[in-house]
């Protein structure tokens, strides 16, 4: 049996194990990484070393970044900072453009806050706004869910893009500008689709019992700027630092994702009440650690699986005679990532698996690192359907039928992914013309 057939078989079995047999991704990735290594001629010792090296190399810097991102999200969510961002943008755009407001809110808050937590945090605001404005709760909810998903798939410090950057050995700061551009275009495409289908998305059921969290009213004066500063400053530092002199120690400090996020956290700390400040910080610290533990382990085992693929050099041999083209750099990674998300229901697993497969083609110069990363992240938006936990969360909180959700949420995620992928392809060809 050829090495290529073994690789395809292992990936198919991995997908079956995660989706049909409901085996957790951590043991599944490790076991199939071991089987792949042994089946392609490795020994238990060499394959185990590959797995451990991949695990350690992946987490040696992004583990803390994932945690710091979650910690920042915890502070913004629990202190009322996230609500300040939401309500400020709603006032800025007005009720007429509420779907756009919810998309911007979801994108900003989805960067540091986990999707499920962010959606549930903003749900009360969503219901009240729908009732007061006359906008369909489904239109507003889909706008929010769409942008949360885009942020989750494309913008660090969310775990998926960090994992792709680590596996492909790409500087995080270098991927942020392109990924941000693609994210904006993808969301714009989704908003157009929502506008065209607003009649189909009419929903009259609104929960009367939901109340708005009023913690934001405890934050006054200049402190109301801190949520925006804490959220946007780390992204700016990471992006700008990548284009400046890296030999300068100050620049090296601020562009490092770990320290940039820590600066953001320091900016957010004044949002917390001074009474019991230390105990509150410690509690949020523990909450963030609890929420990120599994994510960090999945990311690490994904890196371990990818390292085995790299060490076997299967992909190098498969594409030995392939030249770097727009099709290879964008379309194939995009389609692979979309396929894995659609099958597994997990954006993070899709990102890690696809990055692991194409990583050797980055190392040998076949593919462009930045555009391949963007294509993978955009493709991972995939088609969100019944195998996604967020799909069921959305169904339950809005009391929508599965059939209607497949025709709305699932189709919207596909449209958003296509808009993003098309933007990546255009950006790639535009770069080639320069």
N, C-alpha and C positions, 0 to 999 in steps of 0.2 A: 504494500500500500504506500503511495507516494506521500511525501510530507504535506503537500497541499491538501490532499483528501483528508488527512488526519486533522489538519487545522480546521477545515470546514466542518468535519464531523464533531470535533470538540466544541466548536462554537454553537452548532445546532443543538447538541446535547446540553450545553450550558443554558441555552434559552429554554429548552424543554424543562430542565430542572427548576429554573427560577419561576417560569410562568405556569406550567401545568402541574408539576409535582410540588410547587410552593416551597421549594428548598431555599433557605436564606442565601443571598448572594455571597456572603463571606465564605462559608464552607464550599459553596459551589465553585467559586473562582479559584480557591486553593486546590481543590481536588482535580478540577479539569486542567489547571495549570500543571499539576504534577503528572497527570496522565499524558498531556501533550508532550511534556519534556521526555518522559520515559518512552513514549511511542516513537519519538523521532531520534532515538539513540542515546539519550542522556542517562546518567546513572542517578540513583536516589540522592547521592551526595551532591552532584553538580546541579541537579534540578532544584533541590532544597536550597542550595546557595543562591540560585537565580531568584527564587521566590523571596528569600529573605532580603537580598539586595534590592529587589524591586520594591518591596514593602518599605524598607528603610529609606531608600533614595526618594521615594514619592512623599513620604511624610516628614522628612527631615526639616522641611521648611513650610509646607502648606498645612500641616496639622495645626500649628498655632494660628495660622492665618484664618482657617475655618473657625476655630474657637473664638478668636477675637471678633470676627464678623458676627458670630452668634451673640457674643457678649454685648456688642454695640446694639444689635437688634433688640436684645432683652431690655436694655436701658431705655431705648426709644419707645418700645412698646408699652412698658409698665409705667413709665414716668408721665406719659401723655404727650411725649415729643412727636410720636407718629401721628397723633390726632392734630397737632398743630400744623404739621406738613399737609395733612389732608384738607383741613378746613381753610388754610391759607390759599391753597390752590383752587379750592371750590369758589372762594370769594374772588379770586383773580379771573377765573374763566366765566363765572356766572352760571345760572341754572340752565340756560339755553344749551350750553356746551358741556353738560355734565358727563356724557360718555367720554369726552376728551379729558375732562378733569380726572375721572376715575382711572383712565389709562395712565396719565402722568403720575398720579398718586401711587398706583400699583407698581409702576416702574421704579420710582424712587424708594418706596418702602420695601419693595421686593429685593432690593440689593442686600440689605443687612438682615432682614427678617425672613424666617422660613415661610414658604407659601401658605401652608395651612394656618399658621399662627397669624400671619398678616391678614388673611382673608377673614378669619373669625373676629379679629380685632376691629376691622373696618365694617363688619356686617351690620351692626346697629346704625352706623352713619348711613350706610347704603339704603337701608329700609326707610329711614326718615326722609332722606333726600328724594327717594322715589315717590313717597306719599305727598311731599310738598310740591314737587316739580311736575308730576304727571308723567315722568319718564318711566318706561317699563323697568321693573326690577331685574328682569333677565338681561336687558341691554346693559344696564349699569353693572350688573354682576359679571357678565361676560367681558365687559371692558376691563374691569378690575382683574379678573382671573387671567385674561390674556396677557396683560402687562406684567403681572406677577410671574407668570410662566416664562415670559421672554427674559425678564431680569434674572430669573433662576438659571436659565440656560446659557446666557450670554455674558453677564457682567460679574467679574470678580468683586467682592470676595465670596460669592456663592461657590459651593464645593465643586460643582461640575466643571466650570471653566478653569478653575485652579488645577484640577486633576489633569485636564487636557494639556494645560501649559506645562505641568510637571512631566507628564509622560512624553510630550513632544520636545521637551527641553527648550521652551520658548519663554522669554521674559514676559512676566505678567503685564508690566506697564506698556509694553509694545502692542499688546492685543486689545487694550481697552479702547483707544480711539476708533479703530475699525469696527469692533464689536458694538460700540455705542451707536455708530452710524447705522449699522445693520439693524440693530434693535429698534431704532426710531422708525426706519422704513418698514420693518415687519409690523410694528404696532399701527402705523398709518394704514397699511393694507388691511389689517383687521378692522380698524374703525370704518373704512370704506365698506367692507362687507357687512358690518353691523348696520350701517346707514341704509344700505340697499335692502336689508332683510328685517327692518324694524317692525313691520306689520306682523310678520310670522312670530316675532319674539315678544308680542304683547303678553303680559302676565298681570292678572288682577289681584292675585293673592298677596297680601302684605301682612306680616305679623305685627299686631298692635301692641304686644307686650314687651317688645324690645326697647330698651332704654339706652340713651347715649352716655358713654363714659365722660365724666366731667373733670377728669384729672388735668386736662390741658388748662383749665381756668386757674389752676394753682401756679402756673408758670407765667410770670409777668415781666414786662420791661425788656431789656436786652436779651434776657434768657430765651425769649421766643425765637431768636435767631439761631440759637445753639443747635437745635435739631438739624437745620439745613447745613450748618457748618460741619457738624459731626459726620453727616452723611456724605457730603460732596467733597470736603477737603481731602480725605484720603484718596479718593479717585483722582482728583486733580494732581496731588503730589506724585502718585504712581505714574500718571501719564506724562506730566511735564518733565519729571526726573529722567525719563527714558530718552529724552531728546537733548539733554544737557550734558555737560562734561562729567563723565563718570569717575574721573580721577579726584575730583573734589569730594572730600569726606562728608561735607554737609549735604551735597547732592546725593551721594551714595546712601546717606541716612534717610532722607525724606522719600526717596524713590523706592526704598525697600518696602514691600507690601506689609510686612509684619510691623515695622515701626510707623508706617503711614496710618495703619489701622489703630495702633496704640495712641497716636496723636488724636485721631477721631474720637476714641473712647474718652480721653482726657477732656476733650471739648464737651462731651456729653455729660460728664459727671456732675457739673453744677445743676443739672436738671433734677437731681435727686434731693429730697428733703434733708436738711442738716441734722434733724433729729434722727438718731439711730442710723447715721450715714454708713458707718462701717458694717453694721449687720446687714443693711440693705444691699450694699455692694457685694458682700459675701454671698448673700442669697441669690442675687442675679448671676454671680459667678458660677455658683453650683448649678443653677438652672441651665445656663449655657453649656456647661460641661456635660450635663445629662443629655441634653438635646443633640449634642454633636458627637458623642462617643461612637455611636453606631455609624454615623456618616463618615467619620474619620477612619474607622476600621474598614468600611467598604471601599473607601478611596485607596487605602493602603493595599488591600488585597487586589484591587483592580490594577494597581501598579505592579504588584507581584506577578499577576497573570500576564501583563504586558511585557514584563522583563523576560519571561520564558519565551514569548513569541519573538522578542528581539534576539535572544541568545541562540535560538534555533535557526535564525536567518531564513525562515521559510518565505517571508514576504519579499525579501531581497531577491531570492531566486525566482519568485513568481513574476516579478516586474523588472527583471534584469535588463531587458531591452526596451523598456518604456521610457520615452522622453517626457519631460515635464511640460504638460499642456494645460490649458484652461479646463478642459474636460476632466483630466486627472486630478488637478489641484482642487477643484470645486465640486463637480458633479458627483464623482464616485464617493468621496468622503461624505458628502451631503446625503446621498441615497442610502449609504450604509447606516449612517446615524439615524435617519428617519425610520428605516426598517427595524432597527433594534428598539427604538422607542415604541413603535407601534406594536411590536411583538411582546416586549417585556413590560411595558407600562411604566418604566423608570427612566427618567431623563438622565440621572447620574450614571446608572449602569450602561446606558446607551453611549454616553460620552466617553466613559472609560474604555468600553469594549472597542469602539471605533478607533479611538486614539491609539490603543494598543496594537491594532491591526496595521495602521498606516505609519506608525512611528518609525519603522526601519526605512521607509521611503523619504522621511524627513532627514534622517541621519545620512543617507547616501546622496542627498541633494536632488532627488527626483521631484519632490513636492515642495511648494513654498510654505514655510512654517506658519506665517500669519494668516494667509488665506485658507490654508487647510484647517487651521484651528477655527476660523470663522465659519467655514462650511460645516464642520462637525457640530459646532454649537447650534447653528441654525437648523440643521437637519434634525437635531435631537428634539426640537419642538414637536416634530412628528404628528401623529394622529392620536390624541388623547381620548381613550374610550374606556370600556368596562374593566380593563385590567389595571386601571390607574386609581389609586386611593383618593386622589383629589377629585376625580370624576364623581365618585360616590359621595364625597363630602358636599360637593356642589349640589348634587341631586337632593340630598336630605335637607339641607338648609333652605332650599328654594321649592321643595316639593314639586319637582318636575319629573315627567315620565322619562324612562330610559330612551324611548324612541325619539322624543323631542330633543333630548340632550345630545343624542348621536347626530341629529340633523343640525344642531346648533353648536354646541361646545366642540364636538369632535371635528366637524367640518371647519369651524373657525380656526382651530389649531393647525389644521392642514393648510388653510389659506395663508395664515401668518407665516408658517414655515416656508411656503413657496415664495412669498414676497421677500422674505429674508434671503433665501437661496438665490433668487434672481438678482438681488442687490449685491451679493457677494460676487456673482459672476460678472456683473457690470463693472464693479470696482476693480476686479482682477484685470479685465480687458482694458479698462481706462489706464491702469498702472502700466500695462504693457505698451500702450501708445506713447507714454511720456518718455 
